[in-house]
Amino acid sequence: MCNLPPLELENLLEYIHESPLNQVRLNTTEPGLVEEALKDDSIISELREDPVFFSRLILGIKPTQYQEELLKSHHKRILVRWPRQSGKTRTLGQLGIWHASFHKDQTILLVAPSERQSINLRDEIHRLIGYMPQGIRKSIIKQTRRTRIYFRNGSRIVALPNSEETIRGYKAHIIMVDEAAFFRNDESMLRHVMIPMLATTGGRLILSSTPWGKGTLFHRLSLDTSYQQFHISWETAYKEGVYATEFKEEILRTQENNPLAYETEYLAEFAEESNIWLPTQLLTNAINPALELKPYNKPLNGDFYMGVDLAERVDHSAIAVIDRAKGLDLLHLQKFPLGEPLTSVIGYAKVLASNWGIVHACYLDSTKHGDHITNDFKASGLPAYGVTFTHKNKMHMAELLKSRISDGTLSIPYNREILSELNTPTFHLTKQGTIQYDHPLGTHDDIFWAIALAVLAAEENRPKSIPLARIIR
């Protein structure tokens, strides 16, 4: 507690301005005094002019120096390139709440690569609003809904997925784009929808993302001097207390084991991709913002194909399920903990198959366990086929996966773990003329091969009218 004695308003204002920490303390321990302070017009004026002061006193958050710089910017075009978990979403949330609170009849759009991600943004806004003293919250916020927050002054914050048709229906004053590097239609969305929309209001565009390849518009705009650039590495965030020591150790392990991920996710730099089988631009084009991963234990109808990559100690077992709709849609991905018994994997696959319509084929890695494991899957009622991971078969599966992504047949939901692991496998040519696939020490390719097996299952079990690309075992 602050343990403050009863204060006259003048003394309360003096206490507030003694230090930024006092502002945060009042919010967290004496919210009634924050409401009392708002009786003074000078405090209202300061809150209106200073989003950092607003964050401290009204939201109880003390931004770091680099977060303050973003909050205080008045630039019309902003690009934020910060590392993972450095406060991008929270800082944008603070800015959105502050702007909506003090600007009448304004619309702030939060746009993300998928509906789930846009809801995550809205959830962060909700958490921030929950930090407001109750009386202040009631005086500012009129109503909250699933994707919208309405303010009493007529302003609103709206969370939207990546959909040109939906976004065109709004007159926006600020558009905040989260994970902008992961929009497969980035050129048309930004240049032909968002920027023209803001021209009518003189509004602001804020693009935020960790880097994801040099073939994106986000990369090109990071070199555009008309955009104010905010870029830090993990070291800045660590020095300002955002990262714990344990997380720093994890970052350093990533630096040693996966330099590409370290460069993009923690240095927030655009890395050169060398010998990566599925480059970032290719994967970005496969993202379908309308797709969401489905739970395994709820009924679902469709024409499903399952891929199972089996492991026990060093790697993870993984199950991928694809639905043959208009093309191939990745609808489920389960990555099991290290050491998960194979019986648990079989049980999981059995429950999924019993809940989900028709599983036409289940292709699994039988390299180590042979027919024995295939028969165990069959005994569980699954139409299982074992695939031996020879060099020739792995090359065929990897080429088929790449081909189905390249031709637009395979669509994947926006999911950072899936995208990162699909982007992990490297390749090189052997003396025998085959392609050898590998992944950096400390990384995994289980998701890659599970999806490749599911794609193969769908390819080899097509309707009779469609030619097969059959694998030789």
Residue, then its C-alpha position, 0 to 999 in steps of 0.5 A: m500500500c502507499n500508506l498515504p495520509p489523507l491528502e488535500l488535492e494540492n498535495l496529491l498533485e504534488y505527490i503524483h508529479e514527484s516521480p513516475l513510480n508514484q503515478v503507477r503506485l497510486n493506480t495499483t494501491e489507491p485507485g480512489l486517489v487517482e479518481e480524486a486527482l482527476k477533479d483537477d483540470s490540469i491533470i485532465s489536460e496532462l492526460r490528454e496531451d501525454p499518453v505516457f502519463f496516461s499509461r502510468l496514472i490510468l493504466g498503472i503501467k510504466p513504459t520503458q524508454y523505447q516504449e515511451e518513444l513510440l507512445k509519444s510519436h505523432h508521425k503519420r506513418i510508423l513502422v515498429r520492428w521489435p523482438r519477440q515479447s518486447g511489448k509491441t502489442r501492449t504498447l499499441g494497446q495503450l496508445g489505442i485506449w489513450h487516443a480513443s479516450f480523448h478524441k471524439d468519434q474516432t475509429i481505431l482498427l486493430v488488424a492482424p493476419s487472422e481472426r484469432q490474432s485480432i481477438n488476441l489484440r482485443d483481449e490485450i485491450h480488455r486487460l489494459i482497460g481492466y487496470m483502470p480505476q473502476g470509476i474512471r473505467k465507467s466514465i470512459i468505456k460505454q460497452t465491450r463486445r467480442t471484436r469492438i470496444y465502444f467509448r462514451n465519446g463516440s469513439r471505438i476500437v475494432a479488431l479485424p482479421n486480414s480481410e480486404e472486404t471487411i476493412r473497406g467498410y470502415k472509416a478509420h482514423i488510426i490503423m494498427v497492423d500487428e505482425a504485418a510481415f505475415f500478410r500474404n496480400d500485404e501489397s494490396m491490403l496496405r497500398h490499395v486499401m489502408i492507405p487510401m482509406l486513411a487519406t480521407t481522415g488524415g489518419r495514422l498507419i502503424l505497422s508492427s511485426t517481427p521480421w519475416g523475410k526480405g520479400t515482404l512489403f514490411h521489409r521494403l517499408s523498413l527502408d522507406t524514410s517516409y516511415q518513422q522507424f522504431h527498431i530495437s534488439w533483445e538486448t535493449a529490452y533486457k537492459e530495460g527489465v522486460y526480459a527475465t534472466e531465464f529468458k535471456e538464457e533461452i535467447l542465447r541458446t537460440q543464438e547458438n542453435n538456430p542463428l536464423a531464428y535468433e536474427t529475426e526474432y530477437l535481433a529483429e533483423f531481416a535475415e538472408e535465407s540460405n538453403i532453406w527448403l520452404p522460404t518465408q515468402l513461400l510460406t506467407n503466400a500459403i497463409n489463409p487468414a480465415l483458417e483456424l486450427k480445430p480441437y481434436n475432441k469436438p465433432l467436425n465433418g469433412d474429408f480428412y487426411m492424417g500425417v503422423d511423425l513418430a518420435e520418442r526421446v530426441d524429437h517430438s511426435a506430431i500429428a497433422v490433419i488436412d481437409r480436402a475442401k476446395g484445396l488442402d486446408l491444414l485444420h489440426l496440428q498436435k505436437f506432443p511433449l518429448g518422451e510421450p509414449l507412442t500409445s498416447v499418440i495412437g490414442y490421440a489419433k483414435v479419438l480425433a478420428s472418432n470425432w472427425g467425419i471420415v479420415h480417408a488415410c493416415y500416413l505415418d513414419s514407420t522407419k523405426h518400428g516397421d509394420h508393428i506400429t502401422n498395425d497398432f494404428k490399424a487396430s485402433g480403427l485408422p486407415a494406416y499406411g506406413v512410410t519408410f523415411t528413405h532419402k528417396n521418399k523424404m525427397h519426394m514428400a518434401e518436393l510434394l509439400k513444396s509444390r502444393i504450397s507453391d501452386g496454392t493448393l495447400s493453405i495453412p492458418y496463421n500460427r507462428e510455431i507452425l510457420s517457424e518450424l516449416n521454415t526450419p529444414t535446410f537442404h543440400l545436394t549429395k554426391q549421389g544427386t539426391i537432396q539431404y534434408d536437415h535442421p539446425l541443432g536444437t530445432h525440430d522438424d516434426i511438424f514439417w514431416a507430419i504435414a508432409l505425410a498428410v499432404l502425401a496421404a491426400e495426394e495418393n488418395r485423391p478422387k479417381s478423377i484426379p491423377l495420383a503422384r504415388i510414392i515408391r516404398 
